[in-house]
Amino acid sequence: MNTIKVGLVDDHELFREGIKLLMSRIEETELVFDVGSGIAALEELKSTMPDVLLLDLDMPGKNGVDTFQEARELYPNLKVIILTMHSEERMISYLMEMGVNGYLMKDSNRETLRNAILNVYEKGMYYSEEVSKAMLEGLKRKTRLTPRVGQKIVLSAREQEVLELVAEGYSNREIAEKLFISSRTVDGHRTNILQKFDVHNTAKLVMEAVRKGFLAG
């Protein structure tokens, strides 16, 4: 087998270091770049094309969904595995329909990471047992997020969580405590959400989110 070239995109440096350590023990792979943002990833792809891209879902600025959409538009044959700590059925189903090649939990071990990369490289697809179960449960409960045809607004799972908490009146600090993230990260998500809905305050955001089906009326 040829060495599989892998690119890594994640805004947490410690996590990237952990993945690099795991990959150093996977003889079939070579890490050709690791960057901390979607913008940096798109820039890197101009000169270095990996066989498989490991892409974080929740990133400030350009999140994983936005990065995936832009990268796939520019490079239709690029194989992408989404990395996340969340297994929300709605987002998994939505990303599958968008065409991601794999969905991997961040707490996966070396063998799972290896299997994911090899399966995506050789077969074009990988979904872990946990994700398969989540998808099945989502279908049973009919909670799958239906792709919005013609709808330009796409929120990541984390942005949807922040939006719902904002609508409930929680402050950035309170949201950060509930989601176990920093207030700065919440502020970044909140800014992104406002920009996506093209509004400038919380009241208009909630109104637009309800009107467009992102929040229950």
Phi, psi and omega per residue, in radians:
M1 nan 2.445 3.028
N2 -1.208 2.666 3.075
T3 -1.136 2.311 -3.114
I4 -1.521 2.085 3.128
K5 -1.459 2.228 -3.051
V6 -2.142 2.364 3.000
G7 -1.884 2.573 -3.094
L8 -2.236 2.274 3.128
V9 -2.251 2.007 3.109
D10 -2.794 2.405 -3.062
D11 -1.423 -0.116 3.121
H12 -1.752 1.993 -3.061
E13 -1.091 -0.676 -3.136
L14 -1.108 -0.666 3.105
F15 -1.159 -0.738 3.116
R16 -1.051 -0.703 3.128
E17 -1.114 -0.655 3.114
G18 -1.143 -0.744 3.108
I19 -1.127 -0.703 3.123
K20 -1.081 -0.674 3.119
L21 -1.154 -0.774 3.112
L22 -1.068 -0.760 -3.082
M23 -1.209 -0.461 3.097
S24 -1.147 -0.286 3.136
R25 -1.816 0.128 3.072
I26 -1.921 1.793 -2.956
E27 -1.180 -0.381 -3.103
E28 -1.381 -0.150 -3.013
T29 -2.055 2.763 3.025
E30 -2.422 2.175 3.100
L31 -1.411 1.992 -3.057
V32 -1.645 -0.357 2.985
F33 -2.871 2.667 2.972
D34 -2.431 2.251 -3.079
V35 -2.337 2.883 -3.017
G36 -1.851 0.160 3.134
S37 -2.708 2.806 3.098
G38 -1.128 -0.667 3.134
I39 -1.098 -0.776 3.123
A40 -1.126 -0.621 3.138
A41 -1.127 -0.796 -3.135
L42 -1.111 -0.600 3.096
E43 -1.208 -0.737 -3.125
E44 -1.128 -0.642 -3.108
L45 -1.126 -0.343 3.125
K46 -1.136 -0.504 -3.084
S47 -2.053 -0.358 -3.096
T48 -2.303 1.950 -3.095
M49 -1.826 1.931 3.112
P50 -1.387 2.851 3.012
D51 -1.334 -0.603 -3.135
V52 -2.404 2.347 3.103
L53 -1.936 2.152 3.032
L54 -1.608 2.044 -2.946
L55 -2.192 2.086 3.091
D56 -1.144 2.454 -3.138
L57 -1.424 -0.770 -3.043
D58 -1.768 1.756 3.092
M59 -2.380 2.476 3.050
P60 -1.187 2.758 -3.103
G61 1.393 -1.997 3.110
K62 -1.627 1.877 -3.065
N63 -1.330 -3.142 -3.078
G64 -1.101 -0.651 3.139
V65 -1.118 -0.844 3.141
D66 -1.101 -0.750 -3.137
T67 -1.106 -0.766 3.126
F68 -1.055 -0.832 -3.111
Q69 -1.036 -0.780 -3.109
E70 -1.213 -0.734 -3.132
A71 -1.139 -0.736 -3.120
R72 -1.188 -0.556 3.089
E73 -1.175 -0.696 -3.124
L74 -1.379 -0.614 -3.061
Y75 -2.298 1.419 -3.017
P76 -1.000 -0.453 -3.083
N77 -1.633 0.026 -3.136
L78 -1.169 2.274 3.126
K79 -1.686 2.251 -2.999
V80 -2.209 2.289 2.988
I81 -1.935 2.116 3.107
I82 -1.374 2.349 3.077
L83 -1.883 2.336 -3.121
T84 -2.787 2.833 3.016
M85 -1.710 -0.034 -3.024
H86 -1.987 2.569 3.117
S87 -2.191 0.765 3.125
E88 -1.129 2.235 -3.067
E89 -1.052 -0.693 -3.079
R90 -1.101 -0.803 -3.099
M91 -1.213 -0.663 3.107
I92 -1.030 -0.848 -3.120
S93 -1.095 -0.703 -3.126
Y94 -1.135 -0.776 -3.139
L95 -1.149 -0.603 3.062
M96 -1.060 -0.775 -3.135
E97 -1.183 -0.479 3.071
M98 -1.245 -0.418 3.078
G99 1.907 0.302 3.068
V100 -1.134 2.640 -3.078
N101 -1.574 -0.325 3.140
G102 -2.873 2.804 -3.092
Y103 -2.436 1.948 -2.967
L104 -2.161 2.292 3.092
M105 -1.258 2.491 -3.060
K106 -1.213 -0.321 3.131
D107 -1.593 0.263 3.137
S108 -1.172 2.655 3.126
N109 -1.553 3.137 -3.061
R110 -1.053 -0.743 -3.091
E111 -1.159 -0.668 3.099
T112 -1.147 -0.739 3.089
L113 -1.059 -0.788 3.121
R114 -1.039 -0.830 -3.136
N115 -1.066 -0.702 -3.132
A116 -1.096 -0.853 -3.111
I117 -1.105 -0.800 -3.116
L118 -1.130 -0.744 -3.131
N119 -1.145 -0.733 3.120
V120 -1.163 -0.707 3.139
Y121 -1.145 -0.767 -3.032
E122 -1.540 -0.657 -3.019
K123 -2.000 -0.219 3.099
G124 1.505 0.078 -3.092
M125 -2.785 2.514 3.005
Y126 -2.693 2.256 3.007
Y127 -2.395 2.219 -3.062
S128 -1.224 2.910 3.124
E129 -1.065 -0.710 3.140
E130 -1.083 -0.735 -3.130
V131 -1.203 -0.688 3.108
S132 -1.060 -0.732 3.105
K133 -1.123 -0.735 3.137
A134 -1.093 -0.704 3.110
M135 -1.097 -0.753 -3.126
L136 -1.107 -0.782 3.128
E137 -1.124 -0.664 3.117
G138 -1.094 -0.717 3.119
L139 -1.178 -0.663 3.128
K140 -1.092 -0.704 -3.096
R141 -1.555 -0.021 3.141
K142 0.967 0.775 3.133
T143 -1.841 0.217 -3.102
R144 -1.100 2.374 3.114
L145 -1.325 1.981 -3.117
T146 -1.327 2.201 3.089
P147 -0.991 2.368 -3.114
R148 -1.571 1.778 -3.121
V149 -1.129 2.210 3.141
G150 1.394 -0.061 -3.127
Q151 -1.554 2.070 -3.076
K152 -1.412 -0.349 -3.089
I153 -1.416 2.123 3.063
V154 -2.265 2.149 3.123
L155 -1.847 2.492 3.000
S156 -1.280 2.939 3.117
A157 -1.025 -0.733 -3.133
R158 -1.175 -0.695 3.107
E159 -1.102 -0.660 3.095
Q160 -1.112 -0.711 3.091
E161 -1.073 -0.802 3.137
V162 -1.103 -0.760 3.129
L163 -1.002 -0.810 -3.112
E164 -1.116 -0.673 3.129
L165 -1.263 -0.639 3.054
V166 -1.058 -0.769 -3.139
A167 -1.100 -0.482 3.116
E168 -1.458 -0.047 3.036
G169 1.634 0.192 -3.133
Y170 -1.341 2.559 3.081
S171 -1.390 2.945 3.106
N172 -1.020 -0.723 -3.136
R173 -1.114 -0.749 -3.138
E174 -1.160 -0.681 3.105
I175 -1.129 -0.736 3.123
A176 -1.030 -0.738 3.140
E177 -1.155 -0.696 -3.116
K178 -1.197 -0.628 -3.062
L179 -1.721 -0.012 3.120
F180 1.035 0.764 3.060
I181 -2.297 3.032 -3.106
S182 -1.418 2.722 3.083
S183 -1.076 -0.596 3.118
R184 -1.101 -0.697 3.103
T185 -1.153 -0.728 3.093
V186 -1.046 -0.766 3.141
D187 -1.067 -0.674 3.095
G188 -1.123 -0.779 3.107
H189 -1.083 -0.757 -3.105
R190 -1.089 -0.742 3.106
T191 -1.090 -0.762 3.115
N192 -1.055 -0.753 -3.116
I193 -1.108 -0.783 3.110
L194 -1.027 -0.742 3.140
Q195 -1.141 -0.704 -3.125
K196 -1.130 -0.635 3.129
F197 -1.540 -0.085 3.128
D198 1.000 0.825 3.091
V199 -2.274 2.947 -3.023
H200 -2.166 0.012 3.085
N201 -2.596 2.899 -3.036
T202 -1.127 -0.697 -3.105
A203 -1.039 -0.820 3.136
K204 -1.200 -0.606 3.112
L205 -1.051 -0.850 -3.123
V206 -1.094 -0.739 3.128
M207 -1.043 -0.806 -3.121
E208 -1.196 -0.668 -3.139
A209 -1.125 -0.680 3.072
V210 -1.178 -0.785 -3.103
R211 -1.085 -0.617 -3.086
K212 -1.615 0.032 3.033
G213 1.553 0.191 3.123
F214 -1.478 -0.337 3.083
L215 -2.295 2.598 3.080
A216 -1.250 2.455 -3.114
G217 -1.368 nan nan
